[in-house]
Amino acid sequence: MEKRRAQRKTCNVNGRIITFDEAAVSHECRILDITCYGALIKVERDISIPRQFELMVGDSPLTYPSRLARVTSRGIGVEFLDPLREEIAAALLETLFRDELLLEKAYGVAARKSPVRQRVDGAVETLLDTVIQRGERTTTLRKLS
């Protein structure tokens, strides 16, 4: 049984990967499935995808800041970057965990594998899951009234 934060929705729609190196470049892709946290995409030709890019879904003019999460035989896993997520993590790191992080740095603990960083990431996920659930409840209540 697969454990996911949100259920995937199979969609199979056109999309575009937009990169901004020296100039804006756009590549067609196919979005196979999507959640509020990310998507699985497929590209038709061999292209180099940078670590961070914008993803356009369907005909929408909106883009989603994204990062390359994984590459598998099924496709390319994309994580949507949430500015709120980054702001919450920065605030927690600065206010609650600053001293612990300084100690870890002094002892040479790798930043990404840091126990403090893992706790902060867990706290951020919990906070954002609560925000998403509350938003879903609010939307449901609005539909019922």
C-alpha positions as CSV (number, residue, x, y, z in Angstrom):
1,M,0.0,0.0,0.0
2,E,1.4,3.3,-1.1
3,K,1.4,6.2,1.5
4,R,1.0,9.6,0.0
5,R,0.2,13.0,1.5
6,A,-2.5,13.5,-1.2
7,Q,-4.2,11.2,-3.6
8,R,-2.9,11.3,-7.2
9,K,-5.3,12.3,-10.0
10,T,-4.6,10.8,-13.4
11,C,-4.9,13.6,-15.8
12,N,-2.8,13.0,-19.0
13,V,-2.8,16.7,-20.1
14,N,-0.4,18.8,-22.0
15,G,2.1,20.9,-20.1
16,R,5.1,23.1,-20.6
17,I,8.4,23.2,-18.7
18,I,9.7,26.7,-18.7
19,T,13.3,27.5,-17.8
20,F,15.0,30.8,-17.3
21,D,18.7,30.6,-17.9
22,E,20.0,33.3,-20.3
23,A,16.5,33.5,-21.9
24,A,13.2,31.9,-21.2
25,V,12.9,28.5,-22.9
26,S,9.8,26.3,-23.1
27,H,9.6,22.5,-23.6
28,E,6.4,20.5,-24.2
29,C,5.6,17.7,-21.7
30,R,2.8,15.4,-20.8
31,I,1.4,15.6,-17.2
32,L,0.5,12.0,-16.4
33,D,-0.8,12.6,-12.8
34,I,-0.9,15.4,-10.4
35,T,-1.5,16.2,-6.7
36,C,-1.4,19.5,-4.8
37,Y,2.3,18.6,-3.9
38,G,3.6,17.7,-7.4
39,A,3.2,15.8,-10.6
40,L,4.5,13.0,-12.8
41,I,5.5,14.3,-16.2
42,K,6.9,12.8,-19.4
43,V,8.9,14.5,-22.1
44,E,8.9,13.2,-25.7
45,R,12.5,14.0,-26.5
46,D,15.7,14.0,-24.5
47,I,16.1,17.4,-23.0
48,S,18.1,18.7,-20.0
49,I,15.8,19.8,-17.2
50,P,17.3,22.0,-14.6
51,R,16.8,21.4,-10.9
52,Q,14.3,24.2,-10.7
53,F,11.8,25.4,-13.3
54,E,8.2,26.6,-13.9
55,L,5.5,24.1,-14.9
56,M,2.5,25.2,-16.9
57,V,-0.5,22.8,-16.7
58,G,-2.9,22.6,-19.7
59,D,-4.1,25.8,-21.2
60,S,-3.7,27.8,-17.9
61,P,-1.5,30.9,-18.1
62,L,-0.4,30.2,-14.5
63,T,2.9,28.5,-13.8
64,Y,3.9,26.5,-10.8
65,P,7.5,26.9,-9.4
66,S,8.8,23.4,-9.4
67,R,11.8,21.3,-8.7
68,L,13.0,18.0,-10.2
69,A,12.4,15.4,-7.5
70,R,13.2,12.1,-9.3
71,V,13.6,10.5,-12.7
72,T,12.2,7.0,-13.2
73,S,11.3,4.7,-16.1
74,R,7.7,5.9,-15.7
75,G,8.6,9.6,-15.9
76,I,9.9,12.6,-14.1
77,G,8.7,13.4,-10.6
78,V,8.2,17.1,-10.0
79,E,7.6,18.7,-6.6
80,F,5.8,22.0,-6.5
81,L,7.7,24.6,-4.6
82,D,5.5,26.4,-2.2
83,P,6.7,29.9,-1.2
84,L,4.7,29.6,2.0
85,R,6.5,26.3,2.9
86,E,9.9,28.1,2.5
87,E,8.8,31.1,4.6
88,I,7.5,28.8,7.4
89,A,10.8,26.8,7.4
90,A,12.9,29.9,7.4
91,A,10.9,31.4,10.3
92,L,11.2,28.1,12.3
93,L,14.9,27.8,11.7
94,E,15.5,31.4,12.6
95,T,13.4,31.6,15.8
96,L,13.2,28.1,17.3
97,F,16.1,26.1,16.0
98,R,18.9,28.7,15.4
99,D,21.1,27.6,18.3
100,E,20.7,23.9,17.6
101,L,21.6,24.5,13.9
102,L,24.7,26.5,14.9
103,L,25.9,23.6,17.1
104,E,25.3,21.1,14.3
105,K,27.3,23.3,11.9
106,A,30.1,23.5,14.5
107,Y,30.2,19.7,14.7
108,G,30.0,19.3,11.0
109,V,26.6,17.7,10.6
110,A,25.5,17.8,6.9
111,A,22.7,20.4,6.5
112,R,20.2,18.2,4.5
113,K,20.6,15.2,6.9
114,S,20.6,17.3,10.0
115,P,18.2,16.0,12.7
116,V,17.1,19.6,13.4
117,R,16.4,20.1,9.7
118,Q,14.4,16.9,9.6
119,R,12.3,18.1,12.6
120,V,11.8,21.5,10.9
121,D,10.7,19.8,7.7
122,G,8.3,17.6,9.7
123,A,6.8,20.6,11.5
124,V,6.4,22.5,8.2
125,E,4.6,19.5,6.6
126,T,2.3,19.2,9.6
127,L,1.5,22.9,9.5
128,L,0.8,23.0,5.7
129,D,-1.3,19.8,5.9
130,T,-3.4,21.5,8.5
131,V,-3.8,24.6,6.3
132,I,-4.7,22.4,3.3
133,Q,-7.3,20.3,5.3
134,R,-8.8,23.5,6.8
135,G,-9.1,24.9,3.2
136,E,-10.7,21.7,2.0
137,R,-13.2,21.8,4.9
138,T,-14.0,25.5,4.2
139,T,-14.6,24.7,0.5
140,T,-16.8,21.7,1.4
141,L,-18.8,23.9,3.8
142,R,-19.3,26.6,1.2
143,K,-20.6,24.0,-1.3
144,L,-23.1,22.8,1.2
145,S,-24.4,26.2,2.1
